[in-house]
């Protein structure tokens, strides 16, 4: 757009200058020709006064002192001064008419002198083309240089004005992209013309409105959490009050599954409305492993922690990464016998970091443990599903493998923070 605005200013300036310069150039040429003809006519008049008042020799000397070639045609056929043909215009001047005629190479000024001794005489002054337009090319060159300078100045001013308009529009586009990427703190500084200034204010107002709506949705999700947990607690108490142990266990298992599903839905709703955040993966992982290390010591589990030197910033909020690590370590403790060792490894990778949690247990019980309700060992698979969703929501991924000890291995790719 900036280029098109600059070209528009250049085209407009050029058209205006052409409309002014062309008539001015023609006027300069007309004035130059008129001046040269007037000067030649004055010389012809001065020589005409001498015809008949001086002798032939003096008249010849007079013609030689002029700045233009002067020829005097006498009635007896003699010619004094510069040689020149006796043209049709000369014959017309002998009839008593002073004329100006165009001839090849220039123009001749003819003054008829009547009453001269021997009859009518004609004084001819010749103006060549160079004398007619003397100085005109230089003036035209000056006008062309001035026109080019004005066009250049117009282009420069147009470019400045275009940049003043484009800069705030570019800033608006940048803020829009940041909002689309989830950075709800992005705001623009209204600038530029009145219309662009109004668009900036409207964009800021829209961002504020979006932030408010997301805050309301976050509060609604929190309220939903409290509203659902109360009836779930009532169901659990009702299940515990059943007299049949098998029936009570079956209902409690259903209630547990329902509670996990509700928790997953609430966490997912909170994740969608949460602002974009980042954290140090090394610090979060170290903190959660330290938390689980107490239980590992109680269950006689040996574990290794291999953390790359931090910080390792990743595009996942700290609480979400902590919940992800808790879910994976919780699976290890829930689905492997006491005393089974495990390892946690965090290392930098291209575009982010790799978090690997592996154990020495019996491995996954199904071929597709990521399918909800299909992980085996009485698990719903929500832990792996939560970890996968956490990674994928930030642009990462989760993959499963067999650990070096023959157990289960989970590898999370955590994307790095992008500007």
N, C-alpha and C positions, 0 to 999 in steps of 0.2 A: 504493500500500500504506500509505503514511503517513496518508493521509486516512481509509482504512478503519479503521486501528487507532485513530485519534483518535475517529472516530464510534462505534466499539465501546466505548471507554472512556466516552464521553459517554452512550451508551445504558445501559450498566451502572450508572453513577453515578446516572442519573436514576431507574432502576427501584428502586435501593436507597433513594434519598431519598424516593421516593413511598411505598414500603413503611413507612418510618419516620415521614414527615411527616403522612400522612393520619390514622393513629391518634393521633398527638400532637395534631393540630389538633382532633380529636373530643374528646380528653381535656380539652383546654383549655376547650372550649365546655361540657362537662359540669361541670367544676369551677366555671366562672363561673356557670352556672345554679344549681348546688347552693349556692354562696355567697350568691347573691341570695335564694334561697328561705329559707335559714337566717336571713338578716338580717330578712326580712319576718316570719318566724315569731316571732322575738324581739320585734319591735315589736308583733305581734298579742298575744303573751303579756303584754307590759307593759300594753297597753290593757285586756286582759281582767281584770287584777288591779284596775284602777280601776273597772270596771263593778260597781255595787252598793255601792262604798265612797265614792263621791262623788256629788254631785248632777249633774243633766243639763248645767248650764252648765259645770261644771268638767270633765265628761267631754268636752264639745265642745272646750274649750280643749286638752285632752290630745290629742285626735285631730288637731288642727291643728298641733301641735308635732312630729309624726312626719315622717320623710323620704319616706314613701309615702302615697298616698291611703288613708285608713282610714275605714271605715263601721261603725257599731254598729247592729245590728238588735235592737230590744227586743221583748219578747213581746207588748206591747200594740199593735204595728204601727208604733210611732214609729221614726224613723231619725235618728241623730246622726252628724255628720261629712260626708264627701264623698257626694254623691248616687250611688246605685248601684241597679241593678235587683235585685229579689228573685228570684234564679235558682233553678233546681232544686237546685243544690249548697247554696244557703243553706237551703232547706227541709230538706235532708238534715242539715245541721248543727244545725238546731233539734231534731232527734231525738237529739242528744247525741253526734254524731260530728264530730270535727275533720277536715276534708278539704282537699285542694288540687285545684283544678279548672282546666282550660284553657278560656279563653274567648276570643272574638275580640279580637285586639290584645294578648293577654298571658295572665296567669295570676292567679287569685285564691286567697288563703290564708284559710281559714275556721277560726276557733277557737270551739268551743261553750263558753259560760259557763253552767254550771248553778248553781242556788242564788241567782241574782240576784233582787232584789225584783221581784215580778210574774211570775216564771217564767224560763225559759231565754232567754238572749240570745246573739247571734252577732256576733263581731268579724270584719270582712272587711278584708283588706289586698290591694290590687291592685298587681300587678307588670306593667308593660308590657314589650313585647319588647325595647325599648332597654335597660331596666334588667337584664333577664334576661341579655343578652349584652354588657353593658358591658365594653369593653376587648378583646373577642374579635377584632373585625376588625383592631385594631392588632397583636395578637399574631400573627394569621394573616399579616398583611403582613410582619412581621418574619421569620416562618418561611419565607415565600416568598422574601424577599430572601436569607436564609441559604442556602436550597436552591439558588438561582441562583448564589450565590457559590461554593458547594461544587462545583456542576456546572462552572462556569468554571475553578475550580482543578483539577478532575479532567481537563478537556480540556487545560489547559496542561501538566499533568504527563504525560498520555498522549501529547501531541504531542512532548514532550521525549524520552520513552522511545522513541516510534516513530522519531524522528530518529536516536537513538542506534543503533537497529537498522538503519535504512535507509541511513545514511551508509556503513558498511562494505560493505553489499551493493552500493551504487552504485559504490564504489571497485573492488569485485571485477569488476563488469560493465565498467568502464573498462579495467582491466588485461586482461580477456579480449579486448576489442575491439582493444587495442594488439597483443596476441599474434597475433590473427587477421590483423592488417594487416602482420605481419612484424617487429614490434619485439620481438625476443627478450630484450631487456634489461629489459622491463617486469616489475615485481614489486609485490606489494601488501604493506602493513603490516598483519598480522593484528590485528583489533580487533573490538569488539562482543561479543555473547553468545558463549558457549562454542561453540555450533554454527557460528556464522558465523566465529569464530576458526579452527575446524578446517577450514572450507572454504578460508579464505585460505592456511593452511599447505599444503593439498592442491594449490591452484592454483600456488603457488610451486614445489612439488615437481614438478608437471607441467611447468612452464616449464623447470626445470633439466633434466628428462629429455629434453624436446624439443631443448634446446640441445646436450645430450650426443649425442643421436642424429644431429643435423645435423653435429656435428663429426666423428663417425665416418664419416658419408657423405662429408664433404669429404675426409677422409683416404683413403677408398676411391677417390674420383675421382682424387686425386693418384697413388695407387698404380696405378690403371688406366692413367693416362697413361704412367708409366714402363714398365709391362708391355707395352703395345702398341707403343711406339716402338722397342723392341729388335728384335722381328721385322720391323718395317717397314724398319729400317736394314739388316737382313739381306737382305730382298727387293731393296732398292735396290742393294746390292753385287752380288747375283746378276744383276740386270738389266745392270749396268755390265760384267759379265764376259762377256756374250753376244757372240759373234763377229759376228753379223749386226747392222749399225748400225740398220737399220729396226726389227728386232725389239726391239733394246735400247731404242730411243727409245719404241716403243709401250708396252713394259712399264714403263719409267720414268714415262711419262705416267699410266699406270694407278696406279702406286705413289703418284705425287704427288696424284692425285685421292683415293685412299684415305686418304692422310695428312691431306689437308685435311678430309675427312669425319670422320675420327677426332678431329681437333682441334676441329671444330665440336661433336661430341657431348660431348667432355670439357668444353669451355667452357660448353655448355648445362647440364651436370650441376653444374658449379661455381656457375653463376649461380642455379640453383634452391635451393641450400643456403646461399647467401651471405646474411648479415644485411642488413637494410635500411640503406642508406647514402646519403650525399649528397656533392656536391662543388661547387666553384666552376667553372662551365662556362667562364668567361673564362680562368681560370688554366690549366686543362687544355688548352683549345684553343690558347692561346698557346704552351704548352710543346711540344705535338706539332707545330705548324707550324714552330717553331724547329728541331725535330729534322729535319724533312723539308727545311728550307730549304737545308741543306748539299748534299743530292742535287739539289735544284732548281738550285742555282748550278752544279753540275758539268754538268748537262744543258742549261744556258742557258735555263731556264724562268723567265719573269717571272711573279711572283705578287703578289697584293694580299691584305692581311689587314685586315679591318675588324671590330674588336671594340668592342662597347659598353662603356662604363665599368663595371668590375666592382665588387664581386663579383656574379655571377649564380648563386645557388644553385639546383641542380636535383636531382631525386630519383633520381640515378644514381650509383653508386660511381665514384670517379675512375679506377680501372683499367679499368672497363668502357667509360667514355666515351673514354678514351685509346685502347683497342683499336678502338672504333667509328671514331674519327677516322683512326687508322692504316689501317683497312680501306678507307675511302673515298679517302684520299690515295694509298694503295697502288694502288687501281684507276686513278687518274689517271696515275700513273707507269707502270703496267703496260700500259695499253690506249690510250695516246696517244703519238705520236712525240715524240722529244726536241725541245725548243724550244717546245712548245705551252704556252701560259700557263694559269694557273688562278687562282681566287680563293676565299677563305674569309671568310665573313661570319657574325658572331654578333650577334644583336640581341634585346632583350627583346620578349616577346609576352604577350598576355593568358593568364595561367595558367602561364607558363613562359618558354621562350626558343626562338628559331629559329636553327638552324645550317644554313647553305647552303654547299655546296661545288660549284663549277661550273668547267668547263674550256672551252677553245676547240677541242676536238677535233671528231670527226665524229659525236658523239652515240651513242645506244644502237643496237646492231646488231639488236635484236629488239623486237617490240611489247610483250613482257612480260618485261623484264629481271629482275624480282624472282623469277621462277620458277627454281628451282635447276636448273643445267645448261643454261639457255636464254638466258643473257645475251649470248651471241655472243662473237666474237673469241677463241675457245678458252678462255673462262672458265667456271667452274662456277657463278658467281653467288653464291658463299658470302659474298663481301665485303658485297654489298648485303643478303643475308639476315641476316648477323650484325648489321649496323647496324639493320635493321628490328626484329629480335628485341630488341636492346638498348633501343630506344625504346619498343616496345610492352610490354615487361616492366615498365616503370615507369609505363605509362599514356600514353605518347606515341605518335608515328606517324612514318612515312616516306613521302615523296611524291617523284615524279620529274617533271622538266620539262626543257624545252630552255633552255639558258643564253642570255644576251643575245648571246654570240659564236657561237651556233649549235651549241654542243656539249652535253654532258650536264650536267644540274644535279640535285643531290640535296638535298632539304630535310628536315631532321630537326626535329620538334617535341619539345623536352625539357621535361617537366612540372616545375613548381616544387615545392619542398618544402612539404608540408602538415603542420600541427601535429597 
